[in-house]
Amino acid sequence: MVGDAFGSALLDQLDGKRGTVIYERDDGYVEIDHGDYFDDWSERDTWAVERLRGRVLDIGAGAGRVTSVIAERGLEVVALDVSAGAVEVCRRRGIENVLHGTIDDFRGSQLFDSFLVLGNNLGLIGSPDGAKRFFASLTRLAQPGAVLVGGCLDPYQTDNPDHLAYHELNQARGRMPGQVTLRTRYKRLATEWFDLLWVTLDELSRLSESCGWRVIDTLPGMVYAVVLEMVQA
């Protein structure tokens, strides 16, 4: 049954249930998500939050794990998520400024100084063409000198034969090796299939610069953090 699998799992987790999410890739590979969307925190998260300024849009906010910390630090922050269940979890956790949708749907009257896409959410660009749409939407919502702070998985830092075979499959299909087509499953629910794009720092830099954004700071790693700045016209 097609539905909000991720949001349903978060709602169950909020109620003290296990709420284990499964990711299914289009080649049949399945992985259990053991992530803590409520309380987990890392040095990478601290590094990222310290680089935010002004009014912040938290894209793919999930359960509001980082949104809450940003608000506690005195910054104005809006949480945004495509999952209705995640939005409800944020509201139940006391996050007031939370919206349902994507940045393409966002039509807020105020602009932002910072955009946050943590938890590998830079993969939400989806594809090279998706990157163009993503950065165009950010530019439309950005104050002059705005920054994008995010995290992404370097897809090539693996020796897993299933992942390496998928890279080869992608190349045979004319796609970037790190492009992933998957869906989220929970109980009887499954989301629609969607794409993520895992990229190296070099690949991200090339994609973003062609869209008017440039890398200005990085925290290297298999899952790296990065700051991009909108280039002034």
Secondary structure, 3 states (H helix, E strand, C coil): CECCHHHHHHHHHHCCCCCCEEEEECCCCEEEECCCCCCCCCHHHHHHHCCCCCCEEEECCCCCHHHHHHHHCCCCEEEEECCHHHHHHHHHCCCCCEEECCCCCCCCCCCEEEEEECCCHHHHHCCHHHHHHHHHHHHHHEEEEEEEEEEEECCCCCCCHHHHHHHHHHHHCCCCCCEEEEEEEECCEECCCEEEECCCHHHHHHHHHCCCEEEEEEECCCEEEEEEEECCC
